[in-house]
Amino acid sequence: MTTGTDDVDGKVELAPAGGPNGEYAVIEDGELRIDFGSLNDRATTTVDDVVTITASTDEPVKVWVTTELSGRAHAYTGTDPEAELGQANPRTLQPGDSLSVGFVVDTHNEGPDTGTLTVTVGDPDEETTDDPDDDPTGTETPEDTEPTENDTETDIDEGDVEVTFDGGDIGDGESVNMTTLDSLPADGQPGDPEAIIEPASILSQNDDDVLAIRDSAFVVAEGESVTLTGTRSYIRTANAITSDPKPAAIVSITPPRELRDQPATVRIRVARDKFTETDPTEARIGRQTPEGWQLLPTQVVQMSTDTVLLEARTYGFSVFTVFPESQVTYQWTLPNGTTVAGDDLRTVFEEPGRYNVTLTVTDADGRSNQARQQILVNDDPSVSIKGATNATPGEQTTLRANVTNEIGNATVTWTLPSGETVVGETVTREFESGATVRVAVEDEFGATGEAEATIGAGASSGNGVVATVQDVVSPVPAWAAVTLAVIAVALAALLIRSQLVQEAVARIYRGVKLLRDAFAADTPRVVTVGTPTWNPDRDCIDIDELRVESPGGLLDTVEITVTGEDGEVIVRKQIEVGTASTYTATPERISVYGGVDLPAEGGYEIQIRAVDDRNHVGTSQPIQAARPLSS
């Protein structure tokens, strides 16, 4: 923020407010500007304490504020958005008095980024006028402004209605019936509103960055913005929209049957004198349904001295009413506790995991209802190549892709030196020394990762591998294997002519197996289990370090089970190893799916179970967490 003040005719000084919202105000070349570029799109946002106006003269002065933001923002005093500070309701400042000014900013249409304040100063004894040419002295507004589209009329006359369907024009021989009504149709029973959260693209036609819907959760990408809407929510009666509903227009629209429940755009032109007590930009087009009224996202697309052209996106067709104002509020609560007001919410989730967003809809009667939506933030999978560094050129070699992917099913695709592509976690081929093998992984939501390795030339490269497996440890020492082989051959030679040769061979086999098991009798061992941490924002349990070893063979699987104090399994995760004797992860993350919330207190138990290729089983001691897992 640039510090300083903006002097207006030597009578008042403007300055950014001292609180955090003063960051929206900037002094440049002695002129105060307001910058609303960081506000939430497609919302009406209230910002208190942006600017301070201080009387700098020895006599009382009358002040009011206008902006160059084309009706999309108005000023108010203190913390009450209803206390507008416009030409119709100025304030008088005594010498040295200060006034805190905030703004209500509407970004439903093309939201304002920045604009210049016009602070007008007058004599307290003079009557204010609605004629801009009669304004007393103040900060100058730009001259020779080009007329905007709002200054012109279209071919839609007052009371006319225009409908544009997403699928194009209606078919030949079909029509849209439009009937103007004199009064509001009967409402259903009063009651609490019904809050509903949906991806914004269902109505807006814009990309909302919701990748998919999985088990009612909205899947989004980490680090990418997502837009949600609450405009399908229902308000039960017209009196619950505004305490004194005086419709500016009521029209029944009936398209062909196949289009009655299809999204479309509706435009309604209304006489300007219908807004004698309200600002046309505050109007909302409501659609009546059996469940109640939907307040549609509405914007002023044209405005003249005689009429106002309003546009709204609709979910379907029935009776539409233009309400000059709405007292219904929509408030969003983010996982970190931040609240945002507005029909729509646009936000970003920086880390993978499961999060909950809440929408609270409150009507004019003070009744409210909440909807909770789970957001599944997809991770970028990572992959590394196992088996390339110790491959023997010219011999059959199996390469394995080690994939780390928390969310979604992943597909592995290899690109071989010959240009051949192979799909699957492993590939077996003969490779030349120094050949480069590439592997790519893509999950079902489009997130990708890739790695490459050179045959026999060092470690493979990847992008953030968390879990690793180590080289195979021979189940039986080499000297033992050779000794057993010699004994077996000698015994077979001595007994080859015996009448009991079959029985002797069977005994030799049993003896070799017993010796092998004696040398490799160790079961898998859970070497390290770090501290478990419950992360409520990501709905997962993190074990800061996990290490499992199999001294006598290859690890087949590692299984992690979390149970509650009632003994019921909260979540179980199974890791397939198969080609190594050691498994390590830092951290080991266990996602808790299905919207399960671990209680604040209670007995948690975590146990690790490992199975090797001989079906030997090793388990850890149960980890008791009598106190809450730390957050």
C-alpha positions as CSV (number, residue, x, y, z in Angstrom):
1,M,0.0,0.0,0.0
2,T,1.3,3.5,-0.9
3,T,1.0,5.8,2.1
4,G,-0.2,9.4,2.1
5,T,-3.5,11.3,1.7
6,D,-5.7,12.7,-1.0
7,D,-6.7,16.3,-0.3
8,V,-10.2,17.3,-1.6
9,D,-10.5,21.1,-2.1
10,G,-8.7,21.8,1.1
11,K,-11.8,20.6,3.1
12,V,-11.3,16.9,3.6
13,E,-8.5,14.4,3.4
14,L,-8.8,10.8,2.2
15,A,-6.4,8.0,3.4
16,P,-6.3,4.2,3.5
17,A,-7.8,2.9,6.7
18,G,-5.5,1.6,9.3
19,G,-6.8,-2.0,9.4
20,P,-6.1,-4.8,7.0
21,N,-8.8,-3.7,4.6
22,G,-6.9,-0.5,4.1
23,E,-4.8,-2.6,1.7
24,Y,-7.6,-2.2,-0.9
25,A,-6.9,1.6,-1.0
26,V,-3.8,3.0,-2.7
27,I,-2.5,6.6,-3.0
28,E,-0.9,7.2,-6.3
29,D,0.2,10.7,-7.4
30,G,-2.0,12.3,-4.7
31,E,-5.1,10.4,-5.9
32,L,-6.8,7.6,-3.9
33,R,-7.8,4.6,-5.8
34,I,-9.4,1.4,-4.7
35,D,-8.3,-2.0,-5.9
36,F,-10.8,-4.9,-5.7
37,G,-9.0,-7.3,-8.1
38,S,-8.5,-9.9,-5.3
39,L,-12.1,-10.2,-4.3
40,N,-14.0,-13.4,-4.9
41,D,-15.6,-13.6,-8.3
42,R,-19.4,-14.0,-8.9
43,A,-20.3,-12.7,-5.4
44,T,-21.5,-9.7,-3.5
45,T,-18.7,-8.9,-1.1
46,T,-18.8,-6.5,1.9
47,V,-15.5,-4.8,2.8
48,D,-15.5,-2.7,6.0
49,D,-13.0,0.1,6.8
50,V,-11.3,0.6,3.5
51,V,-11.0,4.4,3.5
52,T,-11.0,7.2,6.2
53,I,-12.4,10.6,5.4
54,T,-11.3,13.4,7.8
55,A,-12.6,17.0,7.8
56,S,-9.6,19.3,7.5
57,T,-11.4,22.7,7.6
58,D,-12.5,24.9,10.4
59,E,-16.2,24.6,9.4
60,P,-18.6,21.7,9.1
61,V,-18.7,20.0,5.7
62,K,-21.1,17.6,4.1
63,V,-19.6,14.7,2.2
64,W,-20.8,11.8,0.1
65,V,-19.0,9.2,-2.0
66,T,-19.5,7.9,-5.5
67,T,-17.3,5.6,-7.6
68,E,-16.6,5.1,-11.3
69,L,-17.6,1.4,-11.0
70,S,-20.8,1.6,-13.0
71,G,-23.2,0.7,-10.2
72,R,-21.2,-2.3,-9.2
73,A,-20.0,-0.8,-5.9
74,H,-21.5,1.6,-3.3
75,A,-20.0,3.1,-0.2
76,Y,-21.3,2.9,3.4
77,T,-20.2,4.2,6.8
78,G,-19.0,2.1,9.7
79,T,-19.8,-1.6,9.6
80,D,-23.4,-1.3,8.4
81,P,-23.7,-1.9,4.6
82,E,-27.2,-0.5,4.8
83,A,-25.8,2.9,5.9
84,E,-25.1,4.1,2.3
85,L,-22.9,7.2,1.8
86,G,-24.3,8.4,-1.4
87,Q,-25.7,11.7,-2.8
88,A,-29.1,10.9,-1.4
89,N,-27.8,10.4,2.1
90,P,-24.6,12.4,2.8
91,R,-23.0,12.9,6.2
92,T,-21.9,16.1,7.9
93,L,-18.4,16.2,9.5
94,Q,-17.4,18.6,12.2
95,P,-13.9,20.0,12.0
96,G,-11.4,17.3,12.8
97,D,-14.0,14.5,12.6
98,S,-13.2,11.3,10.7
99,L,-15.5,8.9,8.9
100,S,-14.8,5.2,8.2
101,V,-16.0,4.1,4.7
102,G,-16.5,0.5,3.5
103,F,-17.8,-0.8,0.2
104,V,-20.3,-3.4,-1.1
105,V,-18.9,-4.8,-4.4
106,D,-20.9,-6.9,-6.9
107,T,-18.7,-9.2,-9.0
108,H,-21.6,-11.3,-10.6
109,N,-21.0,-9.7,-13.9
110,E,-17.6,-8.4,-15.0
111,G,-16.2,-7.6,-11.5
112,P,-14.4,-4.3,-11.0
113,D,-10.7,-4.5,-10.5
114,T,-9.9,-0.9,-9.6
115,G,-11.6,2.5,-9.6
116,T,-11.4,6.1,-8.5
117,L,-13.4,7.5,-5.6
118,T,-15.3,10.7,-6.1
119,V,-15.7,12.4,-2.7
120,T,-18.0,15.4,-3.0
121,V,-17.8,18.2,-0.4
122,G,-20.6,20.7,0.2
123,D,-22.1,23.2,2.6
124,P,-24.3,21.5,5.3
125,D,-27.0,24.1,4.7
126,E,-27.2,23.4,1.0
127,E,-29.7,20.9,-0.4
128,T,-28.1,18.0,-2.4
129,T,-29.3,17.5,-5.9
130,D,-29.7,14.6,-8.2
131,D,-28.3,16.6,-11.2
132,P,-24.6,15.7,-11.6
133,D,-24.0,19.1,-13.2
134,D,-25.0,20.8,-9.9
135,D,-22.5,18.9,-7.8
136,P,-20.3,21.1,-5.6
137,T,-16.5,21.0,-5.9
138,G,-14.8,17.7,-5.3
139,T,-12.4,15.2,-6.8
140,E,-12.8,15.5,-10.5
141,T,-14.3,12.6,-12.5
142,P,-13.0,11.8,-15.9
143,E,-14.5,13.8,-18.8
144,D,-15.3,12.7,-22.3
145,T,-16.3,9.3,-21.1
146,E,-17.4,7.0,-24.0
147,P,-21.0,5.8,-23.6
148,T,-21.2,2.2,-22.5
149,E,-23.5,-0.5,-23.7
150,N,-25.8,0.3,-20.8
151,D,-26.7,3.6,-22.5
152,T,-28.4,1.9,-25.4
153,E,-31.6,0.0,-25.9
154,T,-32.1,-3.3,-27.6
155,D,-35.1,-4.7,-29.5
156,I,-36.5,-6.1,-26.2
157,D,-39.2,-3.7,-25.1
158,E,-40.5,-3.1,-21.6
159,G,-42.1,-6.3,-20.3
160,D,-40.6,-8.4,-23.0
161,V,-38.8,-11.7,-22.3
162,E,-36.0,-13.4,-24.3
163,V,-34.9,-17.0,-23.8
164,T,-31.7,-18.5,-25.1
165,F,-31.3,-22.3,-24.8
166,D,-27.9,-23.9,-24.3
167,G,-28.7,-26.4,-27.1
168,G,-29.5,-23.7,-29.6
169,D,-32.9,-22.7,-31.1
170,I,-36.0,-24.7,-30.7
171,G,-37.2,-27.0,-33.5
172,D,-39.6,-26.1,-36.3
173,G,-43.2,-26.0,-35.3
174,E,-42.4,-25.6,-31.6
175,S,-42.7,-22.4,-29.5
176,V,-42.1,-20.9,-26.1
177,N,-45.2,-19.7,-24.3
178,M,-44.8,-16.6,-22.2
179,T,-47.6,-15.2,-20.0
180,T,-47.4,-12.0,-17.9
181,L,-49.0,-12.5,-14.5
182,D,-50.6,-9.7,-12.3
183,S,-49.7,-11.3,-9.0
184,L,-47.4,-13.8,-7.4
185,P,-48.6,-17.4,-7.6
186,A,-49.4,-19.2,-4.3
187,D,-46.4,-20.4,-2.3
188,G,-46.0,-23.7,-0.5
189,Q,-45.7,-24.0,3.3
190,P,-43.2,-21.8,5.1
191,G,-40.1,-23.5,6.4
192,D,-36.4,-23.6,6.5
193,P,-34.5,-23.0,3.3
194,E,-32.7,-25.9,1.7
195,A,-29.0,-25.3,1.0
196,I,-27.5,-27.1,-2.0
197,I,-23.9,-27.1,-3.3
198,E,-23.1,-27.8,-7.0
199,P,-20.3,-27.4,-9.4
200,A,-20.7,-23.9,-10.9
201,S,-20.5,-25.1,-14.5
202,I,-23.9,-26.8,-14.2
203,L,-25.4,-23.3,-14.6
204,S,-22.7,-20.9,-15.6
205,Q,-21.3,-22.7,-18.8
206,N,-17.8,-21.8,-17.5
207,D,-15.2,-24.4,-16.5
208,D,-15.4,-24.9,-12.7
209,D,-12.4,-27.2,-12.6
210,V,-14.4,-30.0,-10.9
211,L,-12.7,-33.1,-12.5
212,A,-15.3,-35.7,-11.5
213,I,-17.8,-36.7,-8.8
214,R,-16.8,-39.8,-6.9
215,D,-19.1,-41.2,-4.2
216,S,-20.7,-37.7,-3.9
217,A,-17.3,-36.0,-3.4
218,F,-16.1,-33.4,-5.9
219,V,-12.7,-34.3,-7.3
220,V,-10.4,-31.3,-7.9
221,A,-6.7,-30.9,-8.7
222,E,-4.3,-29.7,-6.1
223,G,-3.2,-26.1,-6.5
224,E,-6.0,-25.4,-9.1
225,S,-9.0,-23.1,-8.4
226,V,-12.5,-24.6,-8.1
227,T,-15.8,-22.8,-8.3
228,L,-18.9,-24.0,-6.5
229,T,-22.4,-22.5,-6.5
230,G,-25.3,-22.3,-4.1
231,T,-27.9,-20.9,-6.5
232,R,-29.9,-24.2,-6.7
233,S,-30.8,-23.7,-3.0
234,Y,-34.5,-23.3,-2.2
235,I,-36.2,-20.5,-0.4
236,R,-39.7,-21.7,0.6
237,T,-41.8,-18.6,0.1
238,A,-41.6,-15.1,-1.6
239,N,-41.9,-13.5,1.8
240,A,-38.8,-15.3,2.9
241,I,-36.8,-13.7,0.1
242,T,-37.7,-10.1,1.1
243,S,-40.0,-9.0,3.9
244,D,-42.0,-6.8,1.5
245,P,-42.0,-8.5,-1.9
246,K,-43.1,-6.0,-4.6
247,P,-42.3,-7.9,-7.8
248,A,-41.0,-5.7,-10.7
249,A,-42.2,-8.4,-13.1
250,I,-43.9,-11.8,-13.1
251,V,-43.9,-14.0,-16.1
252,S,-44.6,-17.7,-16.7
253,I,-42.4,-19.3,-19.3
254,T,-43.2,-22.7,-20.8
255,P,-40.9,-24.1,-23.5
256,P,-41.3,-27.4,-25.4
257,R,-41.4,-30.3,-23.0
258,E,-37.9,-31.6,-23.8
259,L,-36.4,-28.2,-22.8
260,R,-38.4,-27.5,-19.6
261,D,-35.6,-28.8,-17.3
262,Q,-32.6,-27.6,-19.3
263,P,-30.3,-24.8,-18.4
264,A,-30.8,-21.6,-20.3
265,T,-30.5,-17.8,-20.2
266,V,-33.5,-15.6,-19.6
267,R,-33.6,-11.8,-20.1
268,I,-36.4,-9.7,-18.8
269,R,-36.8,-5.9,-19.4
270,V,-38.3,-4.0,-16.5
271,A,-39.4,-0.4,-16.2
272,R,-36.9,1.7,-14.3
273,D,-39.6,3.2,-12.0
274,K,-40.0,-0.3,-10.5
275,F,-36.8,0.4,-8.5
276,T,-37.8,3.6,-6.7
277,E,-36.4,2.4,-3.4
278,T,-33.6,0.0,-4.5
279,D,-30.7,-0.2,-6.8
280,P,-31.4,-2.2,-10.0
281,T,-28.1,-4.0,-9.5
282,E,-29.6,-5.6,-6.3
283,A,-32.5,-7.2,-8.2
284,R,-32.7,-11.0,-8.3
285,I,-34.7,-13.1,-10.8
286,G,-36.4,-15.9,-8.9
287,R,-37.7,-19.2,-10.3
288,Q,-40.6,-20.9,-8.5
289,T,-40.4,-24.7,-8.1
290,P,-42.5,-27.2,-6.1
291,E,-39.7,-27.1,-3.4
292,G,-39.6,-23.2,-3.3
293,W,-37.9,-20.3,-5.0
294,Q,-34.4,-20.5,-6.6
295,L,-32.7,-17.2,-6.6
296,L,-30.8,-17.2,-9.9
297,P,-27.5,-15.5,-10.6
298,T,-28.7,-12.2,-12.0
299,Q,-27.0,-9.3,-13.6
300,V,-27.9,-6.0,-15.2
301,V,-26.8,-6.1,-18.9
302,Q,-28.3,-2.8,-20.0
303,M,-29.8,0.2,-18.2
304,S,-31.3,3.4,-19.5
305,T,-33.4,6.2,-17.9
306,D,-36.6,4.2,-18.7
307,T,-35.8,0.5,-18.5
308,V,-33.5,-2.1,-17.0
309,L,-32.6,-5.3,-18.8
310,L,-31.9,-8.1,-16.4
311,E,-30.3,-11.5,-17.3
312,A,-30.2,-14.7,-15.3
313,R,-29.1,-18.3,-15.9
314,T,-31.9,-20.8,-15.0
315,Y,-32.0,-24.5,-14.2
316,G,-35.3,-24.9,-15.9
317,F,-38.7,-23.2,-16.6
318,S,-41.8,-22.3,-14.7
319,V,-42.8,-18.9,-13.1
320,F,-40.1,-16.2,-13.0
321,T,-40.3,-13.1,-10.7
322,V,-38.0,-10.1,-10.6
323,F,-37.5,-9.2,-7.0
324,P,-36.2,-5.6,-6.6
325,E,-34.0,-6.8,-3.7
326,S,-33.2,-10.0,-1.8
327,Q,-32.5,-10.4,1.9
328,V,-31.3,-14.0,1.5
329,T,-27.6,-14.5,2.3
330,Y,-25.2,-17.3,1.2
331,Q,-22.2,-17.8,3.4
332,W,-19.4,-20.4,2.7
333,T,-17.1,-21.8,5.4
334,L,-13.8,-23.2,4.2
335,P,-11.8,-26.0,5.9
336,N,-9.6,-23.5,7.7
337,G,-12.6,-21.6,9.1
338,T,-12.5,-18.7,6.7
339,T,-16.0,-17.5,5.7
340,V,-16.9,-16.0,2.3
341,A,-20.3,-14.4,1.3
342,G,-21.8,-14.8,-2.1
343,D,-23.8,-17.1,-4.3
344,D,-20.6,-18.7,-5.6
345,L,-17.3,-19.7,-4.1
346,R,-14.0,-19.8,-5.9
347,T,-11.1,-21.2,-3.9
348,V,-7.9,-23.3,-4.1
349,F,-6.8,-26.4,-2.2
350,E,-3.0,-26.6,-2.1
351,E,-2.6,-30.1,-0.6
352,P,-4.1,-33.5,-1.6
353,G,-6.7,-35.0,0.7
354,R,-10.3,-34.8,1.7
355,Y,-11.8,-31.4,2.8
356,N,-15.3,-30.2,3.7
357,V,-16.9,-27.0,2.5
358,T,-20.1,-25.8,4.2
359,L,-22.8,-23.5,2.7
360,T,-25.2,-21.7,5.1
361,V,-28.3,-20.2,3.5
362,T,-30.3,-17.7,5.6
363,D,-33.6,-16.3,4.5
364,A,-35.3,-13.0,5.3
365,D,-37.2,-14.6,8.2
366,G,-33.9,-15.6,9.8
367,R,-34.3,-19.3,9.1
368,S,-31.2,-21.1,7.9
369,N,-30.0,-24.4,6.6
370,Q,-26.5,-25.9,5.9
371,A,-25.1,-28.1,3.2
372,R,-21.8,-29.8,3.6
373,Q,-19.8,-30.9,0.5
374,Q,-16.7,-33.1,0.6
375,I,-13.9,-32.1,-1.8
376,L,-11.4,-34.7,-2.8
377,V,-8.2,-33.0,-3.8
378,N,-6.3,-35.2,-6.2
379,D,-2.5,-35.7,-5.9
380,D,0.1,-35.8,-8.7
381,P,1.3,-39.4,-8.9
382,S,5.0,-40.1,-8.9
383,V,6.9,-43.1,-10.3
384,S,10.4,-44.6,-10.3
385,I,11.9,-47.5,-12.2
386,K,13.2,-50.6,-10.4
387,G,15.6,-53.1,-11.9
388,A,17.4,-50.9,-14.5
389,T,20.6,-50.3,-12.7
390,N,21.6,-54.0,-12.3
391,A,20.2,-55.2,-15.6
392,T,22.5,-57.5,-17.7
393,P,22.5,-56.2,-21.3
394,G,21.4,-58.8,-23.8
395,E,19.5,-60.9,-21.2
396,Q,15.8,-60.9,-20.4
397,T,15.3,-58.2,-17.8
398,T,12.1,-57.3,-15.8
399,L,11.6,-53.6,-15.0
400,R,9.0,-52.6,-12.4
401,A,7.3,-49.2,-11.9
402,N,7.1,-48.1,-8.3
403,V,4.1,-45.8,-8.2
404,T,3.1,-43.5,-5.4
405,N,-0.5,-42.4,-5.8
406,E,-2.8,-41.6,-3.0
407,I,-6.0,-40.9,-4.8
408,G,-7.5,-42.5,-8.0
409,N,-6.6,-45.5,-10.1
410,A,-3.4,-45.1,-12.1
411,T,-2.2,-46.5,-15.4
412,V,1.4,-47.1,-16.1
413,T,2.8,-46.8,-19.7
414,W,6.4,-47.7,-20.7
415,T,8.2,-46.2,-23.7
416,L,11.0,-48.6,-24.7
417,P,14.2,-47.6,-26.7
418,S,12.6,-49.1,-29.8
419,G,9.7,-46.8,-29.5
420,E,7.3,-49.5,-28.4
421,T,4.8,-48.7,-25.7
422,V,3.7,-51.2,-23.1
423,V,1.0,-50.7,-20.5
424,G,1.4,-52.3,-17.1
425,E,3.4,-52.1,-13.9
426,T,6.2,-54.4,-15.3
427,V,7.9,-54.9,-18.6
428,T,10.3,-57.7,-19.6
429,R,12.6,-57.3,-22.6
430,E,16.3,-57.6,-23.6
431,F,18.0,-54.3,-23.4
432,E,21.3,-52.9,-24.7
433,S,23.7,-51.3,-22.3
434,G,23.1,-47.6,-22.0
435,A,19.5,-47.8,-23.5
436,T,17.0,-45.3,-22.0
437,V,13.6,-46.5,-20.7
438,R,10.8,-44.1,-19.9
439,V,7.7,-44.7,-17.8
440,A,4.7,-42.4,-17.3
441,V,1.8,-42.8,-14.9
442,E,-1.6,-41.1,-15.2
443,D,-4.4,-41.4,-12.8
444,E,-8.1,-41.5,-13.7
445,F,-8.5,-37.8,-13.2
446,G,-5.7,-36.8,-15.5
447,A,-2.8,-36.1,-13.1
448,T,0.5,-37.4,-14.4
449,G,4.1,-38.3,-13.3
450,E,7.0,-39.7,-15.2
451,A,10.6,-41.1,-14.8
452,E,13.4,-42.5,-16.9
453,A,16.3,-44.8,-16.4
454,T,19.4,-45.9,-18.3
455,I,20.1,-49.6,-18.4
456,G,23.1,-50.4,-16.2
457,A,24.0,-46.7,-15.6
458,G,22.9,-45.5,-12.1
459,A,19.8,-44.8,-10.2
460,S,16.5,-44.0,-12.0
461,S,15.0,-40.5,-11.8
462,G,11.5,-39.7,-10.5
463,N,9.5,-37.0,-9.0
464,G,9.0,-37.3,-5.2
465,V,9.0,-41.0,-4.5
466,V,7.9,-41.6,-0.9
467,A,7.9,-45.3,-0.5
468,T,10.9,-47.4,-1.6
469,V,11.9,-51.0,-1.6
470,Q,15.4,-52.4,-1.4
471,D,17.3,-55.1,-3.3
472,V,16.4,-58.7,-2.6
473,V,18.3,-60.5,0.2
474,S,19.0,-64.1,-0.7
475,P,16.8,-66.3,1.6
476,V,19.7,-68.8,2.1
477,P,23.4,-67.9,2.3
478,A,25.4,-69.0,-0.8
479,W,27.8,-71.4,1.2
480,A,24.8,-73.1,2.7
481,A,23.1,-73.6,-0.7
482,V,26.3,-75.1,-2.2
483,T,26.8,-77.5,0.8
484,L,23.2,-78.7,0.6
485,A,23.6,-79.3,-3.2
486,V,26.8,-81.4,-2.7
487,I,25.1,-83.5,0.1
488,A,22.1,-84.1,-2.1
489,V,24.2,-85.3,-5.0
490,A,26.3,-87.6,-2.9
491,L,23.4,-89.2,-1.2
492,A,21.6,-89.7,-4.5
493,A,24.7,-91.5,-5.9
494,L,25.0,-93.8,-2.9
495,L,21.4,-94.8,-3.1
496,I,20.9,-95.0,-6.8
497,R,21.0,-98.8,-6.8
498,S,19.0,-99.2,-3.7
499,Q,15.6,-100.9,-3.8
500,L,14.5,-98.0,-1.6
501,V,15.6,-95.3,-4.0
502,Q,12.2,-93.5,-4.1
503,E,11.9,-93.4,-0.3
504,A,15.5,-92.2,0.0
505,V,15.0,-89.4,-2.5
506,A,11.9,-88.3,-0.6
507,R,13.9,-88.2,2.6
508,I,16.7,-86.2,1.0
509,Y,14.1,-83.7,-0.3
510,R,12.6,-83.4,3.2
511,G,16.0,-83.0,4.7
512,V,17.0,-80.2,2.2
513,K,13.7,-78.4,3.0
514,L,14.3,-78.6,6.7
515,L,17.9,-77.3,6.3
516,R,16.7,-74.5,4.1
517,D,14.0,-73.5,6.7
518,A,16.5,-73.8,9.5
519,F,18.8,-71.3,7.7
520,A,15.9,-69.0,6.8
521,A,13.4,-69.4,9.6
522,D,13.2,-65.6,10.3
523,T,9.8,-64.1,9.9
524,P,9.2,-60.6,8.6
525,R,10.0,-57.9,11.2
526,V,8.4,-54.5,11.7
527,V,11.5,-52.6,12.5
528,T,10.3,-49.0,12.8
529,V,6.8,-47.5,13.4
530,G,6.9,-43.8,13.9
531,T,4.4,-41.5,15.7
532,P,0.9,-41.6,14.2
533,T,-0.6,-38.2,13.4
534,W,-4.3,-37.5,12.6
535,N,-4.6,-34.8,10.0
536,P,-8.3,-33.7,10.0
537,D,-7.9,-31.3,7.1
538,R,-6.7,-34.1,4.8
539,D,-8.7,-36.9,6.5
540,C,-5.7,-39.1,6.9
541,I,-3.4,-40.7,9.4
542,D,0.4,-40.1,8.9
543,I,3.0,-42.4,10.4
544,D,6.2,-40.4,10.2
545,E,8.3,-43.4,9.4
546,L,7.6,-47.1,8.7
547,R,10.2,-49.8,8.0
548,V,9.5,-53.5,7.5
549,E,12.2,-56.2,6.7
550,S,12.1,-59.8,5.7
551,P,15.5,-61.5,6.5
552,G,14.4,-64.8,5.1
553,G,12.7,-64.0,1.8
554,L,10.8,-61.5,-0.2
555,L,8.1,-59.3,1.3
556,D,4.8,-60.1,-0.2
557,T,2.5,-57.6,1.5
558,V,2.5,-55.0,4.3
559,E,-0.9,-54.4,5.9
560,I,-1.8,-51.5,8.2
561,T,-5.0,-51.7,10.3
562,V,-6.5,-48.9,12.5
563,T,-9.2,-49.8,14.9
564,G,-11.3,-47.8,17.3
565,E,-11.9,-48.3,21.0
566,D,-15.0,-50.5,20.1
567,G,-12.7,-52.9,18.2
568,E,-14.2,-52.0,14.8
569,V,-11.9,-51.4,11.9
570,I,-11.7,-47.7,11.0
571,V,-9.5,-48.2,8.0
572,R,-7.2,-50.8,6.5
573,K,-4.4,-50.3,4.0
574,Q,-2.6,-53.1,2.1
575,I,0.7,-52.5,0.2
576,E,1.8,-55.0,-2.4
577,V,5.6,-55.3,-2.4
578,G,6.5,-58.6,-4.0
579,T,10.1,-57.9,-5.3
580,A,12.1,-56.8,-2.3
581,S,13.0,-57.8,1.2
582,T,12.6,-54.3,2.7
583,Y,9.8,-51.7,2.6
584,T,10.3,-48.1,3.9
585,A,8.0,-45.1,3.8
586,T,8.5,-41.6,5.2
587,P,5.8,-40.9,5.9
588,E,3.3,-43.7,5.5
589,R,-0.1,-42.1,4.8
590,I,-3.4,-43.9,5.5
591,S,-6.4,-42.0,4.0
592,V,-9.7,-42.3,5.8
593,Y,-12.4,-42.4,3.2
594,G,-16.2,-42.1,3.3
595,G,-16.3,-38.9,5.4
596,V,-15.3,-40.7,8.6
597,D,-14.3,-38.2,11.4
598,L,-12.2,-39.7,14.1
599,P,-13.5,-38.7,17.5
600,A,-11.6,-36.2,19.6
601,E,-10.9,-38.8,22.3
602,G,-10.9,-42.5,22.6
603,G,-8.7,-45.6,22.2
604,Y,-7.1,-45.9,18.8
605,E,-5.0,-48.9,17.9
606,I,-2.6,-49.3,14.9
607,Q,-1.1,-52.6,14.0
608,I,1.3,-53.6,11.2
609,R,1.2,-57.1,9.6
610,A,3.8,-58.3,7.1
611,V,3.7,-61.5,5.0
612,D,6.7,-62.9,3.0
613,D,6.8,-65.1,-0.1
614,R,6.9,-68.3,2.2
615,N,3.7,-67.1,3.8
616,H,5.6,-66.4,7.1
617,V,3.8,-63.6,9.0
618,G,5.3,-60.9,11.3
619,T,3.3,-58.4,13.2
620,S,4.0,-55.3,15.3
621,Q,2.9,-54.8,18.8
622,P,-0.4,-52.8,18.8
623,I,0.2,-49.1,19.1
624,Q,-2.2,-47.7,21.6
625,A,-3.3,-44.1,21.3
626,A,-5.4,-43.6,24.4
627,R,-5.2,-39.9,24.0
628,P,-6.2,-38.1,20.7
629,L,-3.9,-38.4,17.8
630,S,-2.1,-35.1,17.5
631,S,-3.3,-32.7,14.8
